[in-house]
């Protein structure tokens, strides 16, 4: 008894605080066990019977409300990082040099940063690249352009062979495509397993001897993205009259490997409007560049960063607000990296700044090469004299385009992208050295003036585009044709 009387009051407070902490920890443990038990005992009870190829995302949302509620947040286009994000950005206004680099190709008319999956249909209909099918004249683009824009494609591919879907011009199936990218693009409606719904990816791996059906769950969390976020081209020789969607991976995934593939077919996307070089247009090789970076090497999937897991009401699920990890650092980056958010953002921007600095230099060299090549043609250069020059221009611009078109490439694989751009600079300089020699033979020793392309409008005027006419045609299309498409789509969906 005397021992307890000798204790100071602080001792009892210490015991009280320690007891409170232990009780709190035990309470948290009990809550965690209860939540995990609830997850284990949760039984999925569908509200609606989803049919194979169901394209309406809201119908899927009745069975999976948490995923759907996060998905519709993709409609928010307010986030803008230093270089991209989900906001609509007119890239030709930001960088008018691109207009000259794509002279003679649809991208010189219109190239805007995409606003995400939810806006895919609106954006493809609005862009000048898809043309305006009016007065019986079809769009210059094939139906194949719809392939990655909607789960309605899954529905149509369930009704016909791929070649039938790819056949024809972009406008002939316009009324069939109305639902934006969503659930059916990646999931089986009965099991909710991740599935590949686009034939091109399956066919590409089959040519490499790989059975994509044997992929792991973690691999599938990137492969469903690889259905669309890849380099591709329209093979018009596979089936006559069909722009068959093909991934050029037979020789490998790098820019050099894909270039060898194209060279083997003597393939080009278009002939440049100034230099007459046979050009290649990179699409958006995110899957290819992701593979070359440290995250892929460590087994990190696309979904780990762009669709991280989250918990709500004791349920763990994938966040379907597909977006830049820079807008969700806590759930994306900081799951693995313990640095402060500001430091992580700075790391990303530092890489982007350095790579874009060199990429901009390559753009300038390419503009000069195209302009100088046009001057050589104007002075009577022959095909033989220009062959090696045009080959260098093609190689240089392919490397620029591969690095520019792959959104996030300077983060996904900064070392590889730096190598590609450096090689592009070498090819561009080689082309200009050869052009200088050729122009000297023609009596031109002074520098060819760099054009005034300080704005998008000036650049488009320089390459001869009539933008007033193009914009008027698109406005008429939206006023006359588009409402008819919407009406037909509504009639079809009312029959479900």
Wavefront OBJ file of the C-alpha trace (Angstrom):
o trace
v 0.000 0.000 0.000
v 2.836 2.344 0.862
v 4.401 1.678 -2.560
v 1.271 2.926 -4.389
v 1.147 6.001 -2.130
v 4.671 6.887 -3.148
v 3.750 6.905 -6.833
v 3.540 10.381 -8.408
v 0.249 11.442 -10.135
v 2.056 11.457 -13.518
v 2.522 7.718 -13.277
v -1.237 7.129 -13.227
v -1.738 9.477 -16.148
v 0.872 7.509 -18.077
v -0.998 4.267 -17.408
v -4.274 5.897 -18.444
v -2.839 7.207 -21.734
v -1.170 3.880 -22.538
v -4.442 2.046 -21.890
v -6.345 4.490 -24.095
v -3.865 3.972 -26.942
v -4.115 0.206 -26.673
v -7.927 0.374 -26.661
v -7.848 2.668 -29.716
v -5.529 0.312 -31.634
v -7.670 -2.685 -30.753
v -10.760 -0.767 -31.900
v -9.135 0.056 -35.228
v -8.097 -3.580 -35.637
v -11.624 -4.755 -34.907
v -13.055 -2.252 -37.417
v -10.575 -3.407 -40.040
v -11.483 -7.066 -39.440
v -15.174 -6.199 -39.689
v -14.631 -4.353 -42.990
v -12.576 -7.167 -44.473
v -15.232 -9.683 -43.364
v -17.904 -7.553 -45.020
v -15.882 -7.562 -48.242
v -15.479 -11.313 -48.072
v -19.155 -11.943 -47.415
v -20.354 -9.444 -50.033
v -22.420 -11.205 -52.664
v -22.833 -9.526 -56.033
v -26.525 -9.347 -56.945
v -27.056 -7.842 -60.418
v -29.915 -5.378 -60.811
v -30.111 -5.887 -64.582
v -29.157 -8.697 -66.930
v -26.308 -7.309 -69.035
v -26.244 -8.796 -72.505
v -23.042 -9.480 -74.412
v -21.942 -6.284 -76.123
v -24.238 -4.011 -74.081
v -22.883 -0.567 -75.069
v -24.789 1.653 -72.623
v -22.514 2.507 -69.731
v -25.426 3.642 -67.554
v -26.882 0.119 -67.725
v -23.640 -1.313 -66.381
v -23.797 1.381 -63.713
v -26.979 -0.139 -62.292
v -24.986 -3.236 -61.340
v -21.737 -1.463 -60.490
v -22.675 1.951 -59.073
v -19.316 2.696 -57.440
v -17.341 2.053 -60.616
v -19.872 3.952 -62.708
v -19.922 6.989 -60.434
v -16.147 7.200 -60.661
v -16.296 6.655 -64.437
v -18.594 9.619 -65.100
v -16.077 11.877 -63.375
v -14.051 11.413 -66.551
v -16.400 14.009 -68.043
v -14.571 16.612 -65.942
v -12.031 18.319 -68.209
v -10.831 20.983 -65.796
v -7.449 19.456 -64.925
v -4.482 20.726 -66.861
v -0.883 19.876 -66.068
v 2.116 21.747 -67.433
v 1.893 20.032 -70.811
v -1.327 17.999 -70.984
v -4.149 16.857 -68.717
v -7.839 16.440 -69.550
v -8.480 19.986 -70.789
v -9.019 20.645 -74.488
v -5.778 22.104 -75.840
v -5.331 23.226 -79.444
v -1.863 21.809 -80.012
v -1.452 23.603 -83.353
v -1.965 26.926 -81.569
v 0.566 25.911 -78.928
v 3.085 24.736 -81.530
v 2.424 25.993 -85.118
v 5.513 24.145 -86.414
v 3.380 21.004 -86.349
v 1.237 22.428 -89.151
v 4.258 22.464 -91.458
v 5.478 19.063 -90.313
v 2.100 17.569 -91.262
v 1.609 19.508 -94.513
v -0.598 17.458 -96.801
v -1.992 15.372 -93.936
v -5.226 15.787 -91.960
v -3.408 16.633 -88.718
v -2.333 19.970 -90.230
v -6.016 20.976 -90.217
v -6.800 20.157 -86.610
v -4.990 18.551 -83.701
v -6.319 18.998 -80.183
v -5.367 17.256 -76.986
v -7.999 14.598 -76.319
v -10.320 15.164 -73.358
v -10.581 11.588 -72.178
v -12.819 8.583 -72.708
v -16.123 10.224 -71.786
v -15.719 12.809 -74.562
v -14.416 10.457 -77.262
v -17.496 10.575 -79.495
v -17.898 14.347 -79.277
v -14.242 14.908 -80.070
v -14.024 12.616 -83.106
v -17.197 14.083 -84.586
v -15.975 17.640 -84.016
v -12.433 17.363 -85.340
v -11.714 18.537 -88.878
v -9.576 15.429 -89.395
v -12.624 13.230 -89.931
v -13.909 15.461 -92.689
v -17.489 16.441 -93.439
v -19.487 13.911 -95.487
v -21.889 16.174 -97.393
v -23.935 16.101 -100.580
v -23.206 12.458 -101.238
v -19.461 12.858 -100.772
v -18.064 10.396 -98.198
v -15.626 11.288 -95.451
v -11.962 10.830 -96.418
v -11.502 8.669 -93.310
v -12.477 4.977 -93.103
v -14.881 3.340 -90.662
v -11.797 1.928 -88.964
v -11.425 5.312 -87.226
v -14.354 4.399 -84.973
v -12.625 1.294 -83.624
v -11.393 2.767 -80.347
v -14.099 5.328 -79.723
v -17.069 3.412 -78.368
v -18.433 0.165 -76.872
v -20.881 0.237 -79.781
v -17.921 -1.141 -81.719
v -17.998 -4.232 -79.481
v -21.680 -4.625 -80.302
v -21.040 -4.315 -84.048
v -18.047 -6.664 -83.987
v -20.354 -9.221 -82.365
v -22.586 -8.974 -85.428
v -19.989 -8.981 -88.206
v -16.414 -9.886 -89.051
v -13.737 -7.230 -88.483
v -13.269 -6.661 -92.214
v -16.963 -5.879 -92.553
v -16.750 -3.337 -89.763
v -13.618 -1.715 -91.229
v -15.150 -1.502 -94.692
v -16.435 1.796 -96.020
v -15.992 5.442 -95.090
v -16.298 6.965 -91.634
v -19.819 8.292 -92.174
v -21.494 4.998 -93.142
v -21.561 3.761 -89.537
v -21.779 7.139 -87.843
v -25.369 6.629 -86.666
v -24.349 3.318 -85.064
v -21.729 4.859 -82.779
v -23.111 6.924 -79.922
v -21.923 5.638 -76.516
v -18.516 6.898 -75.336
v -15.676 4.547 -74.377
v -16.752 2.535 -71.373
v -17.500 -0.750 -69.667
v -18.020 -3.165 -72.570
v -14.699 -2.135 -74.103
v -12.785 -3.978 -71.367
v -15.163 -6.221 -69.387
v -17.172 -9.385 -69.859
v -20.747 -8.518 -68.776
v -21.312 -11.855 -67.026
v -18.062 -12.356 -65.133
v -16.658 -8.801 -65.177
v -13.312 -10.325 -66.131
v -11.030 -8.134 -68.209
v -11.289 -9.155 -71.865
v -9.779 -8.127 -75.178
v -12.561 -6.909 -77.464
v -10.511 -5.534 -80.380
v -9.201 -8.078 -82.926
v -6.099 -6.087 -83.898
v -4.372 -6.679 -80.553
v -5.116 -10.417 -80.600
v -3.877 -10.691 -84.191
v -0.668 -8.760 -83.425
v 0.281 -11.127 -80.602
v -0.703 -14.188 -82.630
v 1.818 -13.143 -85.294
v 4.431 -13.132 -82.523
v 3.365 -16.600 -81.378
v 1.780 -15.356 -78.151
v -1.620 -16.445 -76.868
v -3.068 -13.378 -75.217
v -5.707 -15.533 -73.494
v -2.951 -16.850 -71.197
v -2.102 -13.390 -69.846
v -2.148 -12.822 -66.092
v -4.610 -10.481 -64.389
v -1.849 -7.915 -63.880
v -0.883 -8.116 -67.563
v -4.510 -7.649 -68.536
v -4.600 -4.404 -66.571
v -2.293 -3.025 -69.265
v -3.400 -5.080 -72.266
v -6.943 -3.726 -72.231
v -5.327 -0.296 -72.625
v -3.099 -1.641 -75.409
v -6.179 -2.252 -77.541
v -6.129 1.442 -78.397
v -3.166 3.293 -76.878
v -0.722 1.996 -79.472
v 0.879 2.690 -82.826
v -1.218 1.301 -85.685
v -1.872 1.670 -89.388
v -4.551 0.759 -91.902
v -3.370 -2.134 -94.074
v -5.155 -1.589 -97.388
v -3.544 -4.603 -99.060
v -4.704 -7.341 -96.670
v -8.256 -7.271 -98.043
v -9.057 -5.244 -101.134
v -11.070 -2.125 -100.396
v -10.717 -2.460 -96.603
v -8.611 -0.293 -94.275
v -7.682 -3.214 -92.012
v -6.505 -2.134 -88.561
v -3.014 -3.553 -87.931
v -0.406 -3.132 -85.203
v 3.135 -3.078 -86.721
v 4.869 -5.081 -84.000
v 6.162 -8.054 -85.988
v 9.794 -6.936 -85.596
v 9.451 -5.454 -82.107
v 7.989 -2.521 -80.195
v 10.656 0.173 -80.488
v 10.524 3.094 -82.922
v 13.406 1.499 -84.852
v 11.681 -1.905 -85.026
v 8.404 -0.419 -86.233
v 10.239 1.678 -88.814
v 11.893 -1.492 -90.174
v 8.456 -3.092 -90.427
v 7.108 -0.167 -92.451
v 10.228 0.044 -94.615
v 9.842 -3.634 -95.454
v 6.460 -2.837 -97.029
v 7.645 0.502 -98.450
v 4.695 1.885 -96.530
v 3.924 5.575 -96.033
v 0.929 7.358 -94.544
v 1.172 10.302 -96.919
v 3.492 12.298 -99.162
v 4.585 15.533 -97.549
v 3.070 18.625 -99.143
v 6.351 20.554 -99.256
v 9.292 18.145 -99.324
v 7.452 15.288 -101.102
v 8.991 12.863 -98.589
v 7.108 9.566 -98.038
v 6.053 10.121 -94.441
v 5.067 7.997 -91.453
v 2.551 9.296 -88.920
v 2.854 7.936 -85.395
v -0.498 7.529 -83.675
v -0.202 7.256 -79.882
v 2.306 4.533 -78.924
v 1.789 4.693 -75.159
v 1.854 0.910 -74.698
v 5.121 0.643 -76.602
v 6.867 3.421 -74.690
v 5.485 2.249 -71.336
v 7.171 -1.124 -71.925
v 10.546 0.602 -72.239
v 10.362 2.339 -68.864
v 11.173 1.448 -65.288
v 7.547 1.088 -64.175
v 6.818 -1.661 -66.683
v 10.078 -3.359 -65.741
v 8.913 -3.376 -62.112
v 5.550 -4.900 -63.023
v 3.494 -1.721 -62.627
v 0.445 -1.832 -64.918
v -1.257 1.084 -66.647
v -4.244 0.767 -64.304
v -2.034 0.943 -61.200
v -1.334 4.607 -61.926
v -4.252 5.745 -64.094
v -6.973 3.688 -62.343
v -5.710 3.000 -58.804
v -7.685 0.995 -56.260
v -9.834 2.803 -53.731
v -12.127 1.780 -50.853
v -15.622 2.955 -50.124
v -18.080 1.572 -47.587
v -15.821 -1.371 -46.853
v -15.592 -2.262 -50.558
v -12.352 -2.150 -52.507
v -12.710 -1.362 -56.207
v -10.857 0.163 -59.143
v -11.277 3.896 -59.587
v -12.654 4.298 -63.117
v -11.955 8.013 -63.203
v -9.228 7.402 -65.763
v -6.916 10.394 -65.621
v -3.398 11.686 -65.243
v -1.755 10.409 -62.045
v -0.699 14.017 -61.437
v -4.312 14.740 -60.527
v -4.440 11.846 -58.073
v -0.958 11.644 -56.581
v -2.017 10.315 -53.173
v -3.658 7.187 -54.625
v -1.305 6.746 -57.571
v 2.279 7.867 -56.979
v 2.430 7.931 -53.196
v 1.300 4.344 -52.825
v 4.900 3.452 -53.727
v 6.819 6.737 -53.511
v 7.092 8.408 -50.120
v 8.187 11.825 -51.370
v 5.952 14.870 -50.982
v 3.499 15.577 -53.809
v 5.332 18.766 -54.822
v 8.593 16.869 -55.208
v 6.966 14.134 -57.305
v 5.376 16.690 -59.635
v 8.721 18.473 -59.965
v 10.388 15.175 -60.918
v 7.876 14.688 -63.735
v 8.150 18.249 -65.031
v 11.959 18.174 -64.937
v 11.963 15.151 -67.241
v 9.357 16.668 -69.534
v 11.155 20.029 -69.738
v 14.471 18.503 -70.746
v 13.011 16.181 -73.362
v 10.716 18.790 -74.881
v 13.644 21.216 -75.149
v 15.396 18.764 -77.488
v 12.158 17.797 -79.221
v 11.501 21.451 -80.080
v 14.976 21.696 -81.611
v 14.239 18.645 -83.761
v 10.978 20.278 -84.892
v 12.817 23.396 -86.023
v 15.363 21.347 -87.961
v 12.562 19.410 -89.641
v 10.717 22.563 -90.693
v 13.928 23.857 -92.247
v 14.527 20.521 -94.002
v 11.018 20.477 -95.508
v 11.334 24.092 -96.691
v 14.802 23.519 -98.131
v 13.656 20.338 -99.881
v 10.789 22.255 -101.510
v 13.317 24.829 -102.739
v 15.432 22.045 -104.244
v 12.411 20.630 -106.099
v 11.508 24.120 -107.334
v 15.020 24.441 -108.756
v 14.665 21.224 -110.721
v 16.142 18.557 -108.440
v 15.665 14.992 -109.664
v 14.239 11.975 -107.870
v 17.707 10.421 -107.769
v 19.209 13.528 -106.186
v 16.449 13.720 -103.581
v 16.098 10.045 -102.633
v 18.627 9.933 -99.775
v 17.502 13.344 -98.521
v 13.855 12.333 -98.334
v 14.818 9.109 -96.563
v 16.616 11.117 -93.870
v 13.640 13.462 -93.481
v 11.294 10.494 -93.132
v 13.527 8.911 -90.471
v 13.957 12.159 -88.541
v 10.263 13.020 -88.476
v 9.222 9.491 -87.568
v 11.351 9.777 -84.438
v 9.964 13.213 -83.611
v 6.377 12.022 -84.118
v 6.896 8.814 -82.126
v 8.094 10.845 -79.142
v 5.471 13.608 -79.508
v 2.426 11.422 -80.169
v 3.033 9.138 -77.201
v 1.424 11.127 -74.408
v 3.433 10.738 -71.234
v 6.401 9.199 -73.031
v 8.885 11.597 -71.448
v 7.788 10.185 -68.085
v 7.140 6.572 -69.065
v 10.513 6.070 -70.758
v 12.673 9.223 -70.578
v 15.934 7.477 -71.499
v 14.473 5.793 -74.579
v 12.667 8.922 -75.737
v 15.866 10.961 -75.334
v 17.691 8.406 -77.491
v 14.994 8.533 -80.170
v 15.016 12.338 -80.332
v 18.819 12.447 -80.441
v 18.829 10.074 -83.416
v 16.136 12.197 -85.051
v 18.343 15.273 -84.749
v 21.188 13.381 -86.421
v 18.981 12.339 -89.366
v 17.578 15.858 -89.734
v 21.067 17.370 -89.785
v 22.211 14.770 -92.322
v 19.283 15.717 -94.560
v 20.146 19.414 -94.321
v 23.837 18.827 -95.086
v 22.872 16.916 -98.233
v 20.369 19.633 -99.157
v 23.039 22.334 -98.720
v 25.296 20.505 -101.165
v 22.474 20.036 -103.655
v 21.330 23.648 -103.386
v 24.926 24.788 -103.901
v 24.967 22.839 -107.183
v 21.870 24.838 -108.137
v 23.636 28.107 -107.319
v 22.024 28.686 -103.903
v 24.578 29.242 -101.148
v 22.604 31.584 -98.892
v 20.394 30.268 -96.098
v 16.808 29.538 -97.153
v 14.560 31.919 -95.140
v 12.634 30.349 -92.273
v 8.907 30.925 -92.864
v 6.748 33.127 -90.639
v 4.766 30.408 -88.863
v 4.457 32.126 -85.514
v 0.731 31.320 -85.346
v -1.452 28.408 -86.375
v -3.260 30.605 -88.913
v -0.017 31.767 -90.532
v 1.327 28.221 -90.706
v -1.873 26.888 -92.307
v -1.859 29.718 -94.815
v 1.793 28.975 -95.602
v 1.052 25.357 -96.566
v -2.018 26.399 -98.576
v -4.956 25.314 -96.388
v -8.325 27.015 -96.903
v -9.471 26.889 -93.295
v -12.565 29.023 -93.861
v -13.899 26.432 -96.299
v -13.041 23.497 -94.040
v -14.693 25.077 -91.001
v -17.808 25.948 -93.013
v -18.134 22.351 -94.238
v -17.826 20.998 -90.703
v -20.393 23.480 -89.389
v -22.863 22.393 -92.083
v -22.232 18.747 -91.222
v -22.984 19.378 -87.549
v -26.157 21.234 -88.486
v -27.563 18.784 -91.047
v -25.998 15.313 -90.827
v -25.156 14.957 -87.137
v -28.749 15.447 -85.880
v -29.861 12.641 -88.202
v -27.209 10.347 -86.750
v -28.347 11.157 -83.219
v -31.982 10.493 -84.163
v -31.158 7.087 -85.649
v -29.054 6.140 -82.631
v -31.882 7.095 -80.251
v -34.341 4.989 -82.230
v -32.030 1.991 -82.040
v -31.392 2.323 -78.317
v -35.098 2.643 -77.582
v -35.482 -0.955 -78.823
v -33.217 -2.435 -76.140
l 1 2 3 4 5 6 7 8 9 10 11 12 13 14 15 16 17 18 19 20 21 22 23 24 25 26 27 28 29 30 31 32 33 34 35 36 37 38 39 40 41 42 43 44 45 46 47 48 49 50 51 52 53 54 55 56 57 58 59 60 61 62 63 64 65 66 67 68 69 70 71 72 73 74 75 76 77 78 79 80 81 82 83 84 85 86 87 88 89 90 91 92 93 94 95 96 97 98 99 100 101 102 103 104 105 106 107 108 109 110 111 112 113 114 115 116 117 118 119 120 121 122 123 124 125 126 127 128 129 130 131 132 133 134 135 136 137 138 139 140 141 142 143 144 145 146 147 148 149 150 151 152 153 154 155 156 157 158 159 160 161 162 163 164 165 166 167 168 169 170 171 172 173 174 175 176 177 178 179 180 181 182 183 184 185 186 187 188 189 190 191 192 193 194 195 196 197 198 199 200 201 202 203 204 205 206 207 208 209 210 211 212 213 214 215 216 217 218 219 220 221 222 223 224 225 226 227 228 229 230 231 232 233 234 235 236 237 238 239 240 241 242 243 244 245 246 247 248 249 250 251 252 253 254 255 256 257 258 259 260 261 262 263 264 265 266 267 268 269 270 271 272 273 274 275 276 277 278 279 280 281 282 283 284 285 286 287 288 289 290 291 292 293 294 295 296 297 298 299 300 301 302 303 304 305 306 307 308 309 310 311 312 313 314 315 316 317 318 319 320 321 322 323 324 325 326 327 328 329 330 331 332 333 334 335 336 337 338 339 340 341 342 343 344 345 346 347 348 349 350 351 352 353 354 355 356 357 358 359 360 361 362 363 364 365 366 367 368 369 370 371 372 373 374 375 376 377 378 379 380 381 382 383 384 385 386 387 388 389 390 391 392 393 394 395 396 397 398 399 400 401 402 403 404 405 406 407 408 409 410 411 412 413 414 415 416 417 418 419 420 421 422 423 424 425 426 427 428 429 430 431 432 433 434 435 436 437 438 439 440 441 442 443 444 445 446 447 448 449 450 451 452 453 454 455 456 457 458 459 460 461 462 463 464 465 466 467 468 469 470 471 472 473 474 475 476 477 478 479 480 481 482 483 484 485 486 487 488 489 490 491 492 493 494 495 496
